[in-house]
Amino acid sequence: MTHYGRDVPYETFEIGQFPLTCGRTLRPARIAFRTYGTLNTAKDNAVLYPTWYSGRHWDNEWLIGEGKALDPARWFVIVPNMLGNGLSSSPSNAPHPDDGPSFPPIRVIDNVNAQYRLVTERFGISTLALVLGWSMGAGQTYQWAVSHPEMVRRMLPFCGSSRTAPHNQVFLDSLRAALEASVGFDGGRYPADRWPEQGLRAFARIYAGWGFSQAFYWDEVWRELGHTSLEDFVVGFWEAFFLDGRDPDNLLTMLDTWWHGDVGATPGFSSTEEALASIRAKAIIMPAEKDLYFPPEDEAWAVSHMTNGAELRTIPGVWGHFAGGGANPVDTAFIDAAVAELLAGPSGI
């Protein structure tokens, strides 16, 4: 029986010298990861499922399990934690002098390069049956398909994008400003036992206006999550979420990664459009109907530049970005059905 949750042990993969896109080097880079299932002899049943902004591997487990498309009895699912998330190399755990605000800038391609080392060196895997992910996990999915078209057979980015849009960057800038202006932030050199809580609570309240749609709030759908008032939801869901072990310097590192997301920055390509056209994987691109970060129109644009027969399939409903978060059973079933369909069908390579 597979056991899940944050208390279940995970593994780490260490890269002694890891050059980054920014020109600096992590010494070492550590990728924290968890696997579900068993890699078969042919090594052709591997699925890569990267984490998202501030998420940890256990936050992806809602889409993994017996009776689901990602059933560990059939698939070997690898969930690598993003650089900066507090488990993999991050400002909060890096050795001096790279700790705190001195931690180097991380790009999406840096995450993919580290994950490539994990997949190929730790497991000897040469092809991935599927790469998928939510939000920043979707951005990593796009990057995998561009950086390693010979490896990625299928892709399912949901509620995410190949390039961070200007409107999205405006949102991210507001989050950064809230943290950096907070009492006690001190340029990111706050004491380990005294995080700038005022800034984290402001950060959470900005997020609250974007993570779910206007219709979600109008219809008071937050009651389905067990909350009794709007304020109860904002404090009990959003403030609690960002006060749960999410170090501010880590948040800023991942925010910067998100802000600069663009597969067009991949070496060898001159534009996002050219990079998208290079993708060979069988693809379902899955935005959410009312996502304020990654609206369906943006992903329709991406699909229009993909020459591999990619399908745009929108998640219906009012949950906005969090349609991809695993909290709504209807949305979960919709995503799971797409995963099952992709895995049952032919691949793109």
C-alpha positions as CSV (number, residue, x, y, z in Angstrom):
1,M,0.0,0.0,0.0
2,T,1.3,3.4,-1.0
3,H,1.5,6.0,1.9
4,Y,1.1,9.7,1.2
5,G,1.6,12.9,3.0
6,R,4.1,15.4,4.2
7,D,5.5,13.1,6.9
8,V,6.5,10.4,4.5
9,P,10.3,10.4,3.8
10,Y,11.5,11.7,0.5
11,E,14.9,11.4,-1.3
12,T,17.4,13.9,-2.5
13,F,19.7,14.0,-5.5
14,E,22.8,16.1,-5.3
15,I,24.6,17.8,-8.2
16,G,28.0,18.9,-7.0
17,Q,28.6,21.7,-9.5
18,F,25.4,23.1,-11.1
19,P,25.9,26.1,-13.4
20,L,22.8,28.3,-13.6
21,T,21.4,30.4,-16.5
22,C,22.3,33.6,-14.5
23,G,26.0,32.7,-14.6
24,R,26.4,31.6,-11.0
25,T,26.9,28.1,-9.8
26,L,25.2,26.1,-7.0
27,R,27.7,24.1,-5.0
28,P,25.9,21.8,-4.6
29,A,22.4,21.8,-6.0
30,R,20.0,19.4,-4.3
31,I,16.8,18.2,-5.8
32,A,14.3,16.8,-3.3
33,F,11.9,14.3,-4.9
34,R,9.5,11.5,-4.2
35,T,8.6,8.6,-6.4
36,Y,5.4,6.6,-6.6
37,G,5.3,3.1,-8.1
38,T,8.1,1.0,-9.6
39,L,10.2,1.7,-12.7
40,N,9.8,-1.2,-15.1
41,T,12.7,-3.1,-16.7
42,A,12.2,-1.3,-20.0
43,K,12.2,2.1,-18.2
44,D,9.3,3.2,-20.3
45,N,6.6,3.8,-17.6
46,A,8.1,7.0,-16.1
47,V,5.9,10.1,-15.6
48,L,7.4,13.4,-14.4
49,Y,5.1,15.7,-12.4
50,P,7.0,18.8,-11.2
51,T,5.7,21.0,-8.3
52,W,4.2,24.5,-8.5
53,Y,4.7,27.9,-6.8
54,S,5.4,27.1,-3.1
55,G,4.0,23.6,-3.5
56,R,5.8,20.6,-2.2
57,H,5.7,17.0,-3.5
58,W,2.9,15.9,-1.2
59,D,0.8,18.8,-2.7
60,N,0.7,16.9,-6.0
61,E,-0.5,13.6,-4.5
62,W,-4.2,14.3,-5.1
63,L,-3.7,13.2,-8.7
64,I,-1.8,10.0,-7.9
65,G,-3.2,6.8,-6.5
66,E,-5.0,3.6,-7.0
67,G,-8.0,3.9,-9.4
68,K,-6.6,7.1,-10.9
69,A,-4.8,7.6,-14.2
70,L,-1.5,8.0,-12.4
71,D,-1.8,4.6,-10.6
72,P,1.5,3.6,-9.1
73,A,0.6,0.0,-9.9
74,R,1.2,0.9,-13.6
75,W,3.3,4.1,-13.7
76,F,6.5,5.3,-12.0
77,V,5.7,8.9,-11.1
78,I,8.5,11.2,-10.2
79,V,7.6,14.4,-8.4
80,P,10.7,16.7,-8.2
81,N,10.5,19.8,-5.9
82,M,11.3,23.1,-7.6
83,L,14.5,24.9,-6.7
84,G,13.6,27.5,-4.1
85,N,10.7,25.7,-2.5
86,G,12.4,25.0,0.7
87,L,13.1,21.3,0.2
88,S,15.3,21.5,-2.9
89,S,18.1,24.0,-2.9
90,S,16.6,27.3,-1.6
91,P,17.5,30.5,0.1
92,S,16.3,29.0,3.4
93,N,18.7,26.0,3.2
94,A,21.6,27.1,1.1
95,P,25.1,27.3,2.7
96,H,26.5,30.7,3.4
97,P,27.2,32.9,1.4
98,D,24.4,31.8,-1.0
99,D,21.7,31.9,1.7
100,G,18.8,34.3,2.1
101,P,18.6,37.1,-0.5
102,S,22.0,36.1,-1.8
103,F,20.6,33.0,-3.3
104,P,21.1,33.1,-7.1
105,P,18.3,33.8,-9.5
106,I,16.6,30.6,-10.8
107,R,15.0,30.2,-14.2
108,V,12.5,27.5,-15.3
109,I,15.1,26.0,-17.5
110,D,17.4,25.6,-14.5
111,N,14.7,23.5,-12.8
112,V,14.4,21.4,-16.0
113,N,18.2,21.0,-16.3
114,A,18.4,19.7,-12.7
115,Q,15.4,17.4,-13.3
116,Y,17.0,16.1,-16.4
117,R,20.1,15.1,-14.4
118,L,17.9,13.4,-11.8
119,V,15.9,11.5,-14.4
120,T,18.9,10.4,-16.5
121,E,21.6,9.9,-13.9
122,R,19.7,8.7,-10.9
123,F,17.2,6.4,-12.8
124,G,18.8,5.9,-16.3
125,I,15.5,7.0,-18.0
126,S,15.7,8.0,-21.6
127,T,12.0,8.7,-22.4
128,L,9.2,10.0,-20.3
129,A,5.7,8.7,-21.0
130,L,4.2,11.9,-19.8
131,V,5.2,15.2,-18.3
132,L,2.5,17.2,-16.6
133,G,2.0,19.9,-14.0
134,W,-0.2,22.7,-12.6
135,S,0.7,26.4,-12.7
136,M,4.5,26.7,-12.5
137,G,4.5,22.9,-13.0
138,A,2.8,23.6,-16.4
139,G,5.6,26.0,-17.2
140,Q,8.2,23.3,-16.5
141,T,6.1,20.9,-18.6
142,Y,6.4,23.3,-21.6
143,Q,10.1,23.7,-20.9
144,W,10.7,20.0,-20.8
145,A,8.9,19.5,-24.2
146,V,11.1,22.3,-25.7
147,S,14.4,21.4,-24.1
148,H,14.1,17.6,-24.6
149,P,11.7,16.8,-27.4
150,E,13.4,13.4,-27.9
151,M,12.4,12.4,-24.4
152,V,8.9,13.8,-23.8
153,R,6.2,11.5,-25.4
154,R,3.2,13.3,-24.0
155,M,2.5,16.5,-22.2
156,L,-0.4,17.9,-20.1
157,P,0.2,21.4,-18.8
158,F,-2.8,22.6,-16.8
159,C,-3.6,26.1,-15.6
160,G,-0.2,27.4,-16.7
161,S,1.7,28.8,-19.6
162,S,4.7,28.7,-21.8
163,R,5.4,32.4,-21.2
164,T,4.5,34.6,-18.3
165,A,2.1,37.4,-19.6
166,P,2.5,41.1,-18.7
167,H,-0.7,41.1,-16.7
168,N,0.6,38.1,-14.7
169,Q,3.9,40.0,-14.1
170,V,2.0,43.0,-12.7
171,F,0.4,40.6,-10.1
172,L,3.8,39.2,-9.2
173,D,5.3,42.6,-8.8
174,S,2.5,43.4,-6.3
175,L,3.4,40.3,-4.3
176,R,7.0,41.2,-4.2
177,A,6.3,44.8,-3.1
178,A,4.1,43.5,-0.2
179,L,6.9,41.3,1.1
180,E,9.7,43.8,0.6
181,A,7.8,46.6,2.3
182,S,6.9,44.5,5.3
183,V,8.0,45.4,8.8
184,G,10.8,43.2,9.7
185,F,11.8,42.1,6.2
186,D,15.1,43.9,6.4
187,G,16.2,43.2,2.8
188,G,15.6,39.5,3.3
189,R,17.9,39.2,6.3
190,Y,15.1,38.7,8.8
191,P,15.9,36.3,11.7
192,A,15.0,32.6,11.1
193,D,12.6,32.6,14.0
194,R,10.9,36.0,13.1
195,W,9.5,36.0,9.6
196,P,7.8,39.2,8.5
197,E,4.3,38.0,9.2
198,Q,2.6,41.3,8.3
199,G,4.0,41.0,4.8
200,L,3.1,37.4,4.4
201,R,-0.5,38.2,5.4
202,A,-0.6,41.0,2.9
203,F,0.9,38.7,0.3
204,A,-1.9,36.2,1.0
205,R,-4.6,38.7,0.6
206,I,-3.3,39.8,-2.8
207,Y,-3.2,36.2,-3.8
208,A,-6.8,35.7,-2.6
209,G,-8.1,38.1,-5.3
210,W,-6.4,36.2,-8.1
211,G,-6.4,32.5,-7.2
212,F,-10.1,32.1,-7.6
213,S,-12.5,33.8,-10.0
214,Q,-15.0,36.6,-9.5
215,A,-17.8,34.0,-9.9
216,F,-16.3,31.8,-7.2
217,Y,-16.6,34.7,-4.7
218,W,-20.0,35.9,-6.1
219,D,-21.5,32.4,-5.6
220,E,-19.7,32.0,-2.2
221,V,-18.2,28.7,-3.4
222,W,-15.7,29.0,-0.6
223,R,-18.4,27.5,1.6
224,E,-17.8,24.2,-0.1
225,L,-14.3,24.3,1.5
226,G,-15.9,24.5,5.0
227,H,-15.6,28.3,5.5
228,T,-18.4,30.3,7.2
229,S,-17.6,33.8,5.9
230,L,-15.5,35.6,3.4
231,E,-13.1,36.7,6.1
232,D,-13.0,33.2,7.5
233,F,-11.9,32.0,4.0
234,V,-9.3,34.6,3.5
235,V,-7.7,34.0,6.9
236,G,-8.3,30.3,7.2
237,F,-7.4,29.4,3.6
238,W,-5.1,32.0,2.2
239,E,-3.2,33.4,5.2
240,A,-2.9,30.0,6.7
241,F,-1.5,28.7,3.4
242,F,1.3,31.2,3.2
243,L,2.1,31.1,6.9
244,D,2.6,27.3,6.7
245,G,6.3,27.0,6.4
246,R,6.7,29.2,3.4
247,D,9.9,31.3,3.9
248,P,9.6,34.8,2.3
249,D,13.0,34.6,0.6
250,N,12.0,31.2,-0.9
251,L,8.7,32.8,-2.1
252,L,10.7,35.7,-3.7
253,T,13.1,33.3,-5.5
254,M,10.2,31.3,-7.0
255,L,8.3,34.5,-7.8
256,D,11.3,35.6,-9.8
257,T,11.4,32.3,-11.6
258,W,7.7,32.6,-12.5
259,W,8.1,36.3,-13.6
260,H,10.8,35.3,-16.2
261,G,9.1,32.2,-17.5
262,D,9.4,31.9,-21.3
263,V,10.3,28.9,-23.4
264,G,11.5,31.4,-26.0
265,A,14.6,32.0,-23.9
266,T,15.8,28.5,-24.5
267,P,19.2,28.5,-26.2
268,G,18.8,27.9,-29.9
269,F,15.4,29.7,-30.3
270,S,14.8,33.3,-31.2
271,S,11.1,33.6,-30.0
272,T,8.4,31.9,-27.9
273,E,6.6,31.0,-31.1
274,E,9.6,29.2,-32.6
275,A,10.1,27.3,-29.4
276,L,6.5,26.2,-29.3
277,A,6.6,25.1,-32.9
278,S,9.5,22.7,-32.0
279,I,7.4,20.6,-29.6
280,R,6.9,17.1,-30.7
281,A,5.0,15.5,-27.7
282,K,1.4,14.5,-28.0
283,A,-0.3,17.4,-26.1
284,I,-3.4,18.4,-24.3
285,I,-3.2,22.0,-23.2
286,M,-5.6,22.6,-20.4
287,P,-6.4,26.1,-19.1
288,A,-9.2,26.8,-16.7
289,E,-12.2,28.8,-17.9
290,K,-11.9,31.7,-15.4
291,D,-8.2,31.6,-14.6
292,L,-7.0,35.1,-14.0
293,Y,-3.3,34.2,-14.3
294,F,-3.4,32.0,-17.3
295,P,-6.6,32.7,-19.2
296,P,-7.7,30.3,-22.0
297,E,-7.0,33.0,-24.6
298,D,-3.3,32.9,-23.7
299,E,-3.2,29.1,-24.1
300,A,-5.2,29.3,-27.4
301,W,-2.4,31.5,-28.6
302,A,0.2,28.9,-27.5
303,V,-1.6,26.1,-29.2
304,S,-1.9,28.1,-32.4
305,H,1.9,28.0,-32.7
306,M,2.3,24.3,-31.9
307,T,2.6,22.2,-35.0
308,N,2.2,18.8,-33.3
309,G,-1.7,18.7,-33.3
310,A,-2.0,20.0,-29.7
311,E,-5.5,20.1,-28.4
312,L,-6.8,23.0,-26.3
313,R,-9.2,21.6,-23.7
314,T,-10.6,24.1,-21.2
315,I,-11.6,23.1,-17.6
316,P,-15.1,24.5,-17.2
317,G,-16.4,26.1,-14.1
318,V,-15.8,29.0,-11.6
319,W,-12.8,27.8,-9.6
320,G,-10.4,29.8,-11.7
321,H,-6.7,29.0,-11.2
322,F,-7.5,26.6,-8.4
323,A,-9.4,24.3,-10.8
324,G,-5.9,22.7,-11.1
325,G,-5.3,22.5,-7.3
326,G,-7.1,19.3,-6.5
327,A,-9.7,20.9,-4.2
328,N,-12.8,20.5,-6.4
329,P,-13.7,16.8,-7.2
330,V,-15.4,17.8,-10.5
331,D,-12.2,19.5,-11.8
332,T,-10.0,16.7,-10.5
333,A,-12.1,14.1,-12.4
334,F,-11.8,16.3,-15.6
335,I,-8.0,16.5,-15.3
336,D,-7.7,12.8,-14.4
337,A,-9.7,11.8,-17.5
338,A,-7.4,13.8,-19.7
339,V,-4.4,12.1,-18.1
340,A,-5.9,8.7,-18.7
341,E,-6.7,9.5,-22.3
342,L,-3.2,10.7,-23.1
343,L,-1.6,7.7,-21.5
344,A,-3.9,5.3,-23.3
345,G,-3.2,6.8,-26.7
346,P,-0.2,7.1,-29.0
347,S,2.7,9.3,-28.2
348,G,4.1,12.2,-30.2
349,I,7.6,10.7,-30.7
